């Protein structure tokens, strides 16, 4: 069986920057290779064209092309030609693509097309309550309706997407997965009082709420220290860097206890997770967040948001705490409970890893994906 993934991102030194989407594809692709499947990755929108093989995966980096007229359509048709040639020459059985910006709108393939819902632009605009370009909605609607099969990484995302686009098709739910051998406990590195946020520094991830929350945490525990890991993104409402807005909210006392690390490599992020006592992930907009799974797999005490998808990942009070990020006092209280009670923090961390092992481990999820792909091809 030969499966190909069409994606705008993938965590590889030669590719453009990658986020949770690329990480989830990487986890699945590497595990599928171990199961003797042939895997190809077509990473579009890149700076150069390049084809190479690495760790059993065939990579196709496809350069972004610029056109004077109807570029969005002509680039899609270029990808269509590229993909159909690969299907013919490499005997690809099925191609999977994400729903983001509807890249497969206007693309007609000669093999089954699976669209996996990692969260479309329309979905995130709805969750954040912000306006969307009509063109993006149209692309995503066409892509979803033209796909042969639909997948979603969470029931919440499937239901919201179905509602948004009035979809009639069946949507299979297969969550994101994580390699629990790569993300595993490292108790030796943990530092008391260390809080960690990792992910994009952006409003939709709840980071501005986190600034208010940390003010309260620091007021009650002056030894608390917040480490911020991730790329600073210009704020959609004000046009300012989100980091700047964050620092404006901090008190003079708490500002000195915030450490900005910027974007880090995969291994460096793991080290920062290991060093933390409590991880704070107060996001407003996710499909099924890889950051949550990574923190849980490393047996960390976590406080997340309580929105939509959260119930599919966390068990409030057992694997950590889920709180509305806008309730700053309640969120800060839960962080302080874990900071001040090592026994409880350890207990919730162990429960978190156990849940990941049972529900989100790559070894478990890969079998679900293989069964699904076989049904698509059959």
N, C-alpha and C positions, 0 to 999 in steps of 0.2 A: 504494500500500500504506500502510495506516494502522496503526501499532503504538502501543500504550499501555503505560506502565510504572506498576505499582502499587508504591509504596515508602514506608517510614516516614521516609526522610531524603533530602535532596538539598542540595548546597552552593549555597544561594541566600540573599541577605541577609534575605529575608522568612520563611525557614523556620527550624525548630528546628535545633540543632547537628547536623552531619553528619560521618560517618566514611568509611571506605573503600568501603562499599556505595554511598553516594551519589555518591562520586567516580567509581566504575566506571560507574554508570548515566549520569552526566553526560558522560563521555568518549564513550560509545557513542551516546547520544542526539544529541549535537551533530554527530557524524560521519554519522549516519543522515540527518539533515536536509540535510547537504551532498550526499547521494546522492539527494535529491528525495523522500525518504519523509516522510509526515506522522507527526509524533510528538506524543503527549500524555503528560503526567506527572500522575498522581494521587498526591499526597503526603498520606497520611492521618495522623491523630493530631496535627494542628496546632492552634494557638491560635485561629485564625479561619478562616472560609470565604472564599476568594477565587479568582477565575478571571481569568487574564490571559494575554497572549501576549508572548513575548520571544524574539528570535533564531530565529524560526521554530518554536518549541516552545510548545504550548498547556499552560499550567499550571492544575491544579485543586488548590488547597489545601483539604483537608477537615478540618473541626474535629473534635477528639476529643469524643465525646459520653459523658456519664456517666449510668448507669441505676441504679435502686435494686435491680434483680434481674436476674441473668443478663446482666450488661453485656457480657461477652466474646462472647456469642452475638448479642445484639441489635445491637451495633455492627457485627458482621460482616454481618448481614442488611441493615443500613442501607447499608453499602458495596456489597453485592450490588445493591440497588435503584439506587443512584447509578451504578454501573458499567454495568448493563444499559441504563439510560436513555442513557448516553453512547454505548454500542455502537450503539444504534438511531439516535440523532440525529446522531452524528459518523461513522457507518459505520466503526467500528473493526474491523479484520480479526483481530487477536489481542492478547491482554493478557499481559504478563510480570510475574511477582511473585517476590519472594525466598522462600526456605524459612524464614527466621528467624521463630520463634514461630508458624508455621503460620497466617498471617493469612487464607489462602484456604480453610481448613477451614470447611465449612458454606456456602461461597459457590458458587452455581451460575450460570455465565455463559452467555450466548447466542452466544459466540464461543470459539475455542480458547484454553485457558489454558496458558501455559508457566511452569513453576517453575524458576528458576535457583538452583542451590546455591552460595550465597556462604558457607555455613557456618551450620547450624542451631544452636539452643541445645543440642540433644542432642549434636551433633557436638563443640561446644566443651567441653561437660561431660565427654564421653568423653576428649578430649585432655588436659584439665586434671585428670581424676580427681576431680571434685567431684560431689556429688549434684545431681539435677535434680528440679524440680517435675513430678509425674506428669501434670498438666494440660498442660504445655508439650510433653511427649513425645507425648501423645495428639493435640494440635492438629497438630503437625508431621507425624505419621504419616498423619493423615487428609488433610492438604493434599497431601502427596507422592503418596498413592495416588489422590486424586481428580483430579490434574492430567492434562491431555491429553498433555503432552510435558514431558520432563525434560532440563535442561541442567546442567552443572557447570563451575565456573571452573578446576578441576584434576582430574586423574585420581585423585589421592590422596583428595580430598574426595568424589568420586563413589563410590569403592570403600568408604570408611568409612561413608558414608551408606547405601549399599546394604546393607551388613552390619548396621548398626544397626536399620534398619527392614524388613529382609528383602524388599527391593524386587525385583520381577521385570522391570520395564520397562527398556527401553533408555535409557541416559543419554548424551547427546551432550556431548562436551567442547569448550568454546570458552573460552579463557582471558580474563581481564581484559585490557584494552588501555590504552594511554597515548598521549597526543598528544605526539609527539617534537619538535614545533615549539614547544610550550609548555614542556616540560621538556627543556632542551638545555644543553650545557656553558657555563659562565661562569667561565673560569679566572682572570680578573682579581680576583675577589672572594675566592679561596681564601686561608686563613690557616694557616701552618705550626703544627702541634700541636693544631689544633682537631678535637675529636671531636664527633659529633652523634648524638643519639637523637631521633627524632620519632615521635609516635604517642601513644596514651593512656598515662598513667602508671599502669600496672596490672600486677599480678603475672603474668598470663598472657602478657604481652609480654616477659617476661624481665628487667624493669627491676631487680628485686632482685638477680639474678645480675650485672647490669651494675655495680651498686655494688661488689661484690667484685672484679669484673674491673678496674674503674677504679682501685681501690686498688693493684693490681699494676702497672697501666700507669703510674700516677703515680710509684710507687716507682722504676721504671726510667727514667722520663722526666719529671722534675719540671716541664718546660715544657708538658706535656700539659694540655689544658683540655677539660672535657666540658660541652657545651650540651644541656640537656634541654628539648624543645619538646612541649607537649601538655597536655591536661587531667588534673589529679590526680583519681584515682578512689579512693574508700574501699575498703580491702582487704577481700576477701570472707572471709578467715580470721580476721583480728584486729579488724576494724571501724575500724582507724586509717586516716588518709590514707596512701596508698602513698608519697608524698613523705617523710613522717615516718619510715617504716620504712627507706626508702632512705638517709636521712641518718644514721640510727642505725648503719648498716653502715659508712659512710665513716670513714676515719681523720681525725684532726684536720688533717693536712697536705692530704689530697686533698679534704676538704670545702670548702676555700677555693678550689678550682679547678673547682667545679661551678657552672654558671650556669643558673638556672631562668627560662625565658621564658614559661611558661604557654601558653594557646591562642593561636595566631596565625592571621592571614588566609592565604589561599592564596598570595598574592604574598610575604608575609613568610616563609612556610615555604620557598619557593623560594630566597629570599635566604640563609636559614640553611644550606640544602643547599649553595649555591654557596660559602659561607664555610668550609665544613668541609674538612679534609684526609682524614679517614676517617669513614665512617658505620657505626655499630654498631646492628644490629637483631637482638637475640638472642631472638626470639619463640618461645614454646612452642605457640601456637595461632593458626593462620591457615587460610584456604582457598587464596587466592593473593593475597599482600599488595601493595596499591597502593604502600605506602611503599618496598618493595624496587624496584619498577619505576621509581618517580620518581627514586630515588637513582641507579640504574643508567643511566637515560636521561640524567641530567646528568653522566655520565662520572665518577662518583665511585668511589673505592676503598671497598669495602664488606666488612664481616664480618658474616655472618648466622648464624642457627642452621642445623642440618643435619637438621631434622626433616621427615619426610613429603614435603610439597609442595616442599621446597627444591630437590630434584633436577630438578624441572620448570622452575625459574626460573634457578638458578645453576649454573655449572660450577666446582667447587671447584679453586682454583689458577689458574684462567684469568680468570673474571669477578670474582674476589675470593676470599674464603675462607668455607667453611661449617664451623661448629664446634658441638659440643654446648655449650650455654650453661652447663651445670653443671660443665664442665671449665674452671674459671676460669683456670688457668695457661695452658692451650693457647690459649684465646680471647684472653687478654691478649698472648701471644706473637705471634699473628697480627696483632693491632692494632699492636703495636710494629714488626713487620716492615714494615708499610705506612707507618707514621709515619716510620720511619727510612730509607726507601728511596723517594725521589720518583720514580725511574725505574720501579720496579715498580708503585707506586701509579698512575702515569699509564697504564702498559700494561694493568693490570687494568681501569681505568676505561674505556678505549677499547674493550676487549673486552666489557665490560658493556653499553655503549651499542649496540654492534654486535649483540649478542644481542637486545636489546630491539627494535631496528629490524627484525630478521628475524622474530622470534617474537611480539612483543607490541605492535607499532606499531598504532595505531588504523586506519591505512590498510590494513593486512593483515587485521586481525581483523574490521573492519566487513564485508568481503566474505563472510566465513564466516557472520556473523550474518544477512546478507541472504539468502544461500542457504538457511539454516536456516528463516527466517521464511516464505520462499516455499514450502518443502516442507510446513510446518505449514498454511498457507492452502490449498495445493493438495490 
